[in-house]
Amino acid sequence: MNFDLDTMRECYIGEFSTDEDMAQEFIDGTGLLDGVPDYLSRYFDLSAYARDMMFDIFESDGHYFMSR
């Protein structure tokens, strides 16, 4: 396996306690649900969204990285 520190830095998302915490940070940072009324946003399934995100993200000891 070829280890490239620059690529790892580019792919690094951050450290989180759970997949849901990582997904929530992404949602907040991108404004994904901005403009969605509170009475609708409470129906957003954060766990399902986090699970789907993990197809393109991998986690190691609480550290999250985008797949390349």
C-alpha positions in Angstrom: 0.0 0.0 0.0 1.3 3.4 -1.0 1.1 6.0 1.8 0.8 9.6 0.7 0.7 12.1 3.5 -0.5 15.0 1.3 -3.4 12.9 0.0 -4.3 11.9 3.5 -4.4 15.5 4.6 -6.6 16.4 1.6 -9.0 13.6 2.5 -9.2 14.3 6.2 -12.6 15.4 7.4 -12.1 15.5 11.1 -12.4 13.7 14.4 -15.9 12.8 15.6 -17.5 10.5 18.2 -20.0 9.0 15.9 -21.0 8.8 12.2 -24.0 10.9 13.1 -21.8 13.6 14.6 -19.7 13.7 11.4 -22.9 13.9 9.2 -24.3 16.7 11.4 -21.1 18.7 11.0 -21.3 18.2 7.2 -25.0 19.3 7.2 -24.2 22.4 9.3 -21.1 23.3 7.3 -22.8 23.0 3.9 -26.1 24.5 4.9 -27.8 21.4 3.5 -31.0 22.0 5.5 -30.9 25.8 5.5 -34.3 27.2 4.6 -36.1 23.9 5.5 -38.8 24.8 8.1 -38.3 23.3 11.6 -41.5 21.4 11.4 -40.1 19.5 8.3 -36.4 19.2 9.2 -37.3 17.2 12.3 -38.3 14.4 9.9 -34.8 14.3 8.4 -33.2 10.9 9.2 -29.7 11.8 10.3 -28.8 8.1 11.0 -29.8 7.0 7.5 -27.9 10.0 6.0 -24.8 9.2 8.0 -25.0 5.5 7.0 -25.2 6.5 3.3 -22.3 8.9 3.6 -20.1 6.1 4.9 -20.1 4.6 1.4 -17.7 7.4 0.4 -16.0 8.0 3.8 -14.0 5.7 6.0 -13.3 6.0 9.7 -10.3 5.0 11.8 -10.3 5.4 15.5 -12.7 8.4 15.4 -10.9 10.1 12.4 -12.9 10.4 9.2 -11.5 10.5 5.7 -13.1 10.9 2.2 -12.4 7.9 0.0 -10.5 8.6 -3.2 
